[in-house]
Amino acid sequence: MDKPAVAVLFGGRSSEHSISSVTAGGVLRAIDRDSYRVIPIGITRDGVFVLEEDDPDKFALDADRLPEVADNGTRVVWPEGGADRTLRVRRADGSVDELGRLDVVLPILHGLHGEDGTVQGFFDTLGIPYAGGGVLDSALCMDKHFMKIVLAAAGVPVSPSITVTRARWESDPEGVRADAAPLGEPTFVKPARAGSSVGVSKVHDATELDDALAIAFAEDDKVLIESAIVGREVEVAILEGRGGGAPRASLPGEIVLTTREFYDFEGKYLGGDGAEVVCPADLTDSEIAAIQELGIRAFQAVDGKGLARVDFFLTADGLYVNELNTMPGFTPISMFPKCWIASGLSYPQLITELIDTALERTAGAAVEAAAR
């Protein structure tokens, strides 16, 4: 029997292009090649789909020179829809080669044009199975404004915040300051639709707000100002249930800050001092159960598919959900894999779980369609 062909899709047009490429290096190194035929597909910063080298070392994390997908002259030609599942590549000389049947895509894309439902809708239109989040949950969780609305409607506690558009800030800055005042100090200013802490600033007092908004507006024209909640930063990894079962939650992990004010891009990916990823976190059994239960509730509230990482603040008053990530950091040292490793699932097994869940979901949908 032929092995299922898995397209590992990475790079992309967002500011998180390099982190997606780093994740690809980890996935290409760890994926079970006895079970799958692997096709690496990169997306350049300009949005060009290219056939990449199957070389994990090319996308290794190097703080001095982050990896990226370059235009190598190839062009991936996706299946044409309907019953066609043949993946093709047009070479730089214009010749076209068939790469065989494509069974599933593993999109390890972060940020806009990848984690926001756009790529998911593209594959839905072509009828190509894919791992991870679907259109709705990806779009909701990419936009922190709407994510908070959905979570609050489901009774999931979220941090107090206001949403500010660029147009509002430019036309009515004093009104924005007045609206933000009840949030207290300090606050966090963050783009509504960016990840990996890109564009995030901690605002200690009103004199820092203008600069923080300028940084955030460089990433998005919609920005959140949030109350800074004092508490432990804990995270739990969620996987979609198999065979119609309930979602599954890992043991929680914790971001322990020492000298760093918050878990920023450097702390997450570049080995910056002052932040440590600890998994499993030092929690009581009741705290673990509460975090897992609320993580699953949040996942279900956004109609979660595939996977998500749910980030919390654990305070004296209880738990608050900070955000959900439908394609969280997925390097071998990232929180999501580390939580599942602590829960008994290895990094290669986790990759297999995502792929097999997508294939199982597709097979189930086909059976339902045939029965109608």
Salt bridges, closest charged atoms under 4 A:
GLU52 OE1 - LYS58 NZ 2.92
GLU53 OE2 - LYS58 NZ 3.13
ASP54 OD1 - ARG33 NH2 2.75
ASP57 OD1 - ARG29 NH2 2.40
GLU68 OE1 - ARG45 NE 3.62
ASP71 OD1 - ARG75 NH1 2.89
ASP84 OD2 - ARG88 NH1 3.65
ASP97 OD2 - ARG91 NE 2.89
GLU98 OE2 - ARG88 NH2 3.92
ASP103 OD1 - ARG101 NE 3.14
ASP143 OD2 - ARG193 NH1 3.94
ASP143 OD2 - LYS222 NZ 2.78
ASP172 OD2 - ARG168 NH2 3.44
GLU174 OE2 - ARG177 NE 3.28
ASP179 OD2 - ARG168 NH2 2.96
GLU208 OE1 - HIS204 ND1 2.97
ASP210 OD1 - ARG177 NH2 2.92
ASP220 OD1 - ARG193 NH2 2.70
ASP221 OD1 - ARG193 NH2 2.82
GLU226 OE2 - LYS148 NZ 3.26
GLU226 OE1 - LYS190 NZ 3.00
GLU235 OE1 - ARG309 NE 3.22
GLU240 OE1 - ARG361 NH2 2.66
GLU254 OE1 - ARG232 NH2 2.70
GLU261 OE2 - LYS202 NZ 3.58
GLU261 OE2 - HIS204 NE2 2.81
ASP264 OD1 - ARG260 NH1 3.04
GLU266 OE1 - ARG260 NH1 3.52
ASP303 OD1 - LYS305 NZ 3.07
ASP311 OD1 - ARG309 NE 2.73
GLU353 OE1 - ARG242 NH1 3.19
GLU353 OE2 - ARG248 NH2 2.68
GLU360 OE1 - ARG242 NE 3.27
